[in-house]
Amino acid sequence: MSRRGLLRGAVAGTGAVALPSLLTACGGGPGGDGKTVTLGSNSSDPVPKKAFADAFAAYGKQSEEGRKVKVNTVDHNTFQENINRYLQGTPDDVFMWFAGYRMQFFAQKGLLHDISDLWRDYKGFSEALKTQSTGADGKQYLTPYYYYPWAVFHRKSLFRKHGYTAPRTLDQYIALAKQMKKDDIVPIAFCDKDGWPAMGTFDYINMRSNGYAFHQRLMAGEEAWTDNRVKNVFDTWRSLLPYCQPGANGRTWQEAATSLQKRETGMAVFGLPHPGAQFPREDHDDLDFFAFPEIAPEHGQDAVEAPVDGFLLAGKSKSLKNDKTMESAKDLLRWLATGEAEDIYLASDPNNIAVSDQADISRYTPLQKKAVELVSGARQISQFLDRDTRPDFSSTVMVPAIQDFINNPKDVDGLVNGIERQKKTIFTADS
């Protein structure tokens, strides 16, 4: 299967926040040795943290110039919540971040270095990936590294024990949830303490109900949140809440994924890395997923959320003013853009999928191969709500709005009216 076709037609998208920075770069100033590159990492969970350590160690070993990477790892959510101030302060040379809008937002602010010169020599990336790595000015800023699809995850053994089958439609999904309740299992693991996990459920209900094109227009501020199509999304979601873990706004994604691992819950709407990171390696063969169910037959299960992550150069890094450090940072990105670099990472973290044609997919686990099939079979690829819209709209409006909905799902009219008022203010601020 060609890696080049997997992300064809994928959409650029992002989101970001602007809270007081808790991040502290570990880099030095212009007087550094020129061979040490500092890197800001949001991969604080054990599995990806080790995988990146393996990749960076391999980079150091192959560097004939003695270059190395010094990593500054920060809790994932803290990193996301403070990224804006971090990049405007004293950031590391290189940092991990997301494709699309979330990258474009910082490029437009002048907080990233142009790496178009590197892209001229990159091999193995599709045009869709290049588009997602490109700013509004037509220049490239991101080196993509992996992607991961969102789906409904479950344990094979739990389904086998109770004779459950993967549902294809919403009615079948609800029927399965009802049966799980009869079997004393909380049907759906649910969390939103971190402010983003529940966005995946909203996106899927919206795309399944109204189609991918409507999702794009809604995220771009071109559709009204007071539209009956949006109200129907929240009404449909409300019908699922009785089958979800209560108290979602006080639960982290790690806690929700652990409940799935412990068989306390039967299903969970997550990205591939989330349950994978909380399942011991010996349990990975028991992890499975199915595509989010069909709601409207005309839209089927056409759209799949598959966010892309990668690496960028921080525009305000003091040490990148040193030409030798800049060349070292670019050398690191050149290496991270190779199939070899992705193979080393994925050997320790089978919870993601390589973006390069040159990566060795023959070593993929059955779950990774199924994820490749899910994405390659999709007619449309979305990124995620907080990557597909303006960062200020995502962080200041949609995070609290969805949490408010979870707390009070009955007042849909009040909810969408509030979102629409704020949307108009934000989306017309720059016009």
C-alpha positions in Angstrom: 0.0 0.0 0.0 1.4 3.4 -1.0 2.1 5.7 1.9 1.9 8.6 -0.6 -1.9 8.2 -1.0 -2.8 7.9 2.6 -3.3 11.5 3.4 -4.5 12.7 0.0 -6.9 15.6 0.4 -6.2 16.1 4.1 -7.2 19.5 5.4 -5.0 22.1 7.0 -6.2 23.0 10.5 -5.1 24.1 13.9 -5.8 25.8 17.3 -3.7 27.4 20.0 -4.0 29.1 23.4 -2.4 32.1 25.0 -2.1 31.5 28.7 0.8 32.6 31.0 3.8 30.5 30.1 4.9 27.7 32.4 7.4 26.5 29.9 11.1 27.1 30.3 13.5 26.4 27.5 16.6 24.5 28.3 18.7 26.1 25.5 21.5 28.6 25.7 22.1 31.8 23.9 24.0 32.7 20.7 27.2 31.6 22.4 26.4 27.9 22.4 28.7 25.2 21.0 26.7 25.1 17.7 26.4 21.3 17.9 23.8 21.0 20.6 20.2 21.5 19.5 17.6 22.1 22.3 14.1 20.7 21.7 10.8 21.4 23.4 8.8 18.3 23.7 5.1 17.7 24.7 5.6 14.0 24.7 5.5 13.5 28.5 3.8 10.1 28.6 6.2 7.2 29.0 5.8 5.5 25.7 6.3 8.4 23.3 8.9 9.9 25.6 11.0 6.7 25.3 10.5 6.5 21.6 11.7 10.0 21.0 14.7 9.4 23.3 15.6 6.4 21.1 15.2 8.5 17.9 17.3 11.4 19.2 20.0 9.0 20.6 20.2 7.4 17.1 20.6 10.8 15.5 23.5 11.6 17.8 25.2 8.3 17.0 25.0 8.9 13.2 26.1 12.5 13.3 29.7 12.7 12.0 29.9 16.3 13.4 29.1 15.2 17.0 25.7 16.9 17.0 23.2 16.0 19.7 19.8 16.9 21.0 19.0 18.2 24.5 15.3 17.6 25.2 13.1 19.8 27.4 10.0 17.6 28.1 6.9 19.3 29.5 3.5 17.8 30.4 1.5 17.6 27.2 -1.5 19.8 28.3 0.8 22.4 30.0 2.7 22.6 26.8 -0.4 23.1 24.7 -2.0 25.6 27.1 1.2 27.8 27.2 2.6 27.4 23.7 1.9 31.0 22.6 3.8 32.6 25.5 6.5 30.0 25.2 7.2 30.9 21.5 7.1 34.6 22.2 9.6 34.2 25.1 12.8 32.2 25.1 11.8 29.0 23.3 14.0 26.0 22.5 15.5 25.7 19.0 13.1 23.0 17.8 9.7 22.1 19.2 7.0 19.6 18.6 3.7 20.8 17.3 0.9 20.3 14.9 0.2 20.7 11.2 -2.2 23.1 9.6 -3.8 26.1 11.2 -1.9 25.6 14.5 1.3 25.9 12.5 0.0 28.7 10.2 -1.1 30.8 13.2 2.4 31.0 14.6 4.0 31.4 11.1 1.8 34.5 10.5 3.0 35.9 13.8 6.6 35.5 12.7 7.3 32.9 15.5 8.7 30.2 13.1 11.6 29.9 10.8 11.0 29.2 7.1 12.3 25.7 6.2 11.3 25.8 2.5 15.0 25.1 1.6 14.7 21.8 3.5 11.5 20.8 1.7 13.2 21.1 -1.7 15.2 18.0 -0.7 12.6 16.1 1.3 11.5 12.8 -0.2 8.7 10.5 0.7 6.1 13.1 1.7 2.8 13.5 -0.2 1.5 16.8 -1.6 -1.2 16.8 1.0 1.5 16.6 3.8 3.3 19.5 2.1 0.1 21.5 2.1 -0.4 20.9 5.8 3.2 22.0 6.4 2.8 25.3 4.4 1.9 28.7 5.8 -0.5 31.2 4.3 2.6 32.8 2.6 3.3 29.6 0.7 6.4 28.8 2.6 7.0 25.6 4.6 7.4 25.6 8.3 6.8 22.0 9.6 8.6 18.7 9.2 5.8 16.1 9.6 6.6 13.0 11.6 3.5 10.9 12.2 -0.3 10.9 12.1 -2.9 8.9 14.0 -6.6 8.3 13.3 -9.5 8.7 15.7 -12.0 5.9 16.1 -14.0 4.0 18.7 -11.6 1.7 20.7 -12.5 -1.4 22.7 -11.0 -4.6 24.0 -11.4 -7.7 21.8 -11.6 -10.0 24.8 -14.5 -8.0 26.3 -16.4 -8.0 23.0 -15.7 -11.7 22.6 -16.8 -12.6 26.1 -20.2 -10.9 25.8 -20.7 -11.6 22.1 -20.7 -8.0 21.1 -20.2 -7.0 17.5 -18.9 -3.7 16.2 -21.8 -1.4 15.2 -21.9 0.3 11.9 -24.8 2.7 12.5 -25.8 5.0 15.4 -28.8 2.9 16.2 -26.6 -0.2 16.5 -24.1 1.8 18.6 -26.9 2.8 21.1 -28.2 -0.8 21.2 -24.7 -2.0 22.0 -24.4 0.6 24.8 -27.7 -0.4 26.2 -26.6 -4.1 26.3 -23.3 -3.1 28.0 -25.3 -1.3 30.8 -27.3 -4.5 31.3 -24.0 -6.3 31.6 -22.9 -3.8 34.3 -20.3 -2.2 32.1 -20.2 1.6 31.7 -20.6 1.7 27.9 -18.5 4.7 26.9 -15.4 6.1 28.6 -15.7 9.9 28.6 -13.4 12.7 29.6 -12.9 16.4 29.0 -10.8 17.8 31.9 -8.1 18.6 29.4 -10.5 20.6 27.2 -10.0 18.8 23.9 -10.8 15.0 24.1 -14.6 15.5 23.7 -14.0 17.6 20.5 -13.4 14.3 18.7 -16.9 13.1 19.5 -18.4 16.5 18.3 -16.5 16.3 15.1 -17.6 12.8 14.3 -21.3 13.5 15.0 -21.1 16.6 12.9 -19.4 15.0 10.0 -21.6 11.9 10.1 -24.7 14.1 10.3 -23.9 17.0 8.1 -20.9 15.9 6.0 -17.3 17.0 5.8 -17.9 20.1 3.7 -20.2 21.5 6.4 -17.6 20.7 9.0 -15.1 22.7 7.0 -17.4 25.7 6.6 -18.5 25.6 10.3 -14.9 25.6 11.4 -14.1 28.5 9.1 -16.9 30.6 10.6 -18.9 30.4 7.4 -21.9 28.6 8.9 -24.0 29.8 11.8 -23.8 27.8 15.0 -27.5 28.5 15.5 -28.3 26.5 12.3 -30.6 23.5 13.0 -27.9 21.2 11.7 -25.6 22.2 14.5 -28.5 21.9 17.1 -29.1 18.4 15.8 -25.5 17.5 16.5 -25.8 18.5 20.1 -29.2 16.8 20.3 -27.7 13.5 19.0 -24.8 13.9 21.4 -27.2 14.4 24.3 -28.8 11.1 23.4 -25.4 9.4 23.9 -24.6 11.0 27.3 -26.6 8.5 29.4 -24.2 5.8 28.2 -21.0 7.8 29.0 -19.0 8.0 32.2 -20.4 10.7 34.4 -18.2 13.5 35.6 -16.3 13.9 32.3 -15.1 17.4 33.0 -13.1 16.1 36.0 -11.5 13.2 34.2 -8.3 13.3 32.2 -7.8 11.3 29.0 -5.3 9.1 30.7 -7.9 8.2 33.4 -10.5 7.4 30.7 -8.1 5.3 28.7 -7.1 3.4 31.8 -10.8 2.6 32.6 -10.9 1.0 29.1 -7.8 -1.0 29.9 -9.3 -2.2 33.2 -12.5 -3.2 31.5 -14.5 -0.7 33.6 -15.8 0.8 30.3 -16.6 -0.9 27.0 -15.7 1.7 24.4 -13.9 5.1 24.0 -13.7 7.7 21.2 -9.9 8.4 21.0 -7.0 8.8 18.8 -4.8 5.8 18.3 -2.0 6.9 20.8 -4.4 7.5 23.7 -5.5 4.0 24.7 -2.3 2.6 23.3 -0.2 4.7 25.8 -2.3 3.4 28.7 -2.3 -0.3 27.7 0.7 -2.4 28.7 2.6 -3.8 25.7 1.3 -7.3 26.5 -2.3 -6.0 26.2 -1.8 -4.3 22.8 -3.0 -7.3 20.9 -6.3 -7.1 22.7 -6.9 -3.5 21.6 -9.2 -2.9 18.6 -11.3 -0.2 17.1 -14.2 0.4 14.7 -15.0 3.6 12.6 -17.4 6.0 14.3 -20.9 4.9 13.3 -22.9 6.2 10.4 -25.7 8.6 11.3 -26.9 10.0 7.9 -26.6 7.4 5.1 -25.6 10.1 2.5 -22.5 10.8 4.5 -21.8 7.2 5.7 -18.4 6.8 7.4 -16.7 8.8 4.7 -14.6 11.2 6.9 -11.8 10.2 9.3 -10.0 12.4 11.7 -6.3 11.9 11.3 -4.1 14.7 12.9 -0.5 15.2 11.8 2.3 16.1 14.2 5.8 17.2 13.5 8.7 19.5 14.3 9.3 23.3 13.8 12.1 25.8 14.3 11.3 28.5 16.9 11.6 32.0 15.4 12.7 33.6 18.7 15.3 31.0 19.7 18.4 32.9 20.8 20.8 30.1 19.9 19.5 29.9 16.3 21.1 33.3 15.7 24.3 31.3 15.7 24.7 30.0 12.1 26.3 26.8 13.4 23.4 26.0 15.7 20.9 26.8 12.9 22.7 24.4 10.6 22.6 21.7 13.4 18.9 22.3 13.9 18.2 22.0 10.2 20.4 18.9 10.1 18.2 17.3 12.8 15.0 18.1 10.8 16.6 16.6 7.6 17.1 13.4 9.6 13.7 13.4 11.2 12.2 13.6 7.7 13.6 10.2 6.8 12.0 6.8 6.9 14.8 5.6 9.1 14.0 8.2 11.8 10.4 7.2 11.8 11.2 3.5 11.9 13.3 4.0 15.0 10.5 6.0 16.7 7.7 3.6 15.8 9.8 0.6 17.0 9.1 1.9 20.6 5.8 3.6 20.0 3.4 1.5 17.8 0.6 3.9 18.6 1.2 6.2 15.6 1.6 5.8 11.8 4.6 7.0 9.8 4.0 9.8 7.2 6.9 9.0 5.0 6.8 6.7 2.0 10.2 5.5 3.0 9.2 4.1 6.4 9.0 0.3 6.8 5.4 -0.6 7.3 6.1 -4.3 7.1 6.8 -4.2 10.9 3.5 -2.6 11.8 1.3 -4.2 14.4 -2.2 -5.5 13.2 -3.7 -2.4 14.9 -1.4 0.0 12.9 -2.2 -1.8 9.7 -5.9 -1.5 10.4 -5.3 2.3 11.1 -3.6 2.6 7.7 -6.6 0.9 6.1 -9.0 3.2 7.9 -7.3 6.4 6.7 -6.5 5.1 3.2 -10.2 4.2 2.7 -11.5 7.5 3.8 -13.0 9.9 1.3 -12.1 12.9 3.5 -9.5 13.6 6.2 -10.1 16.1 8.9 -7.5 17.2 11.5 -9.4 17.9 14.7 -11.7 20.7 15.9 -8.9 22.6 17.6 -6.7 22.2 14.5 -9.4 22.9 11.9 -10.4 26.3 13.2 -9.0 29.6 14.5 -6.9 29.0 17.6 -8.6 31.8 19.6 -12.1 30.5 18.7 -11.1 26.9 19.7 -9.5 27.8 23.0 -11.7 30.7 24.3 -15.1 29.6 22.9 -15.3 25.9 22.1 -13.3 24.5 25.1 -15.7 26.1 27.7 -18.8 25.6 25.4 -18.3 21.8 25.2 -17.6 21.6 28.9 -20.8 23.6 29.6 -22.7 21.3 27.3 -21.5 18.3 29.2 -22.6 19.9 32.5 -25.9 21.1 31.1 -26.9 19.3 27.9 -30.5 20.5 27.9 -30.0 24.1 27.0 -28.8 23.7 23.4 -30.4 26.9 22.2 -28.6 28.9 24.8 -25.4 27.1 24.1 -25.3 27.7 20.3 -26.5 31.3 20.7 -23.5 32.0 22.9 -21.1 30.3 20.5 -22.5 32.2 17.6 -22.2 35.6 19.3 -18.6 35.0 20.2 -17.8 33.5 16.8 -19.0 36.7 15.0 -16.8 38.8 17.2 -13.7 36.6 16.7 -14.1 35.9 13.0 -14.7 39.6 12.1 -12.0 41.0 14.4 -9.4 40.9 11.6 -11.7 41.9 8.7 
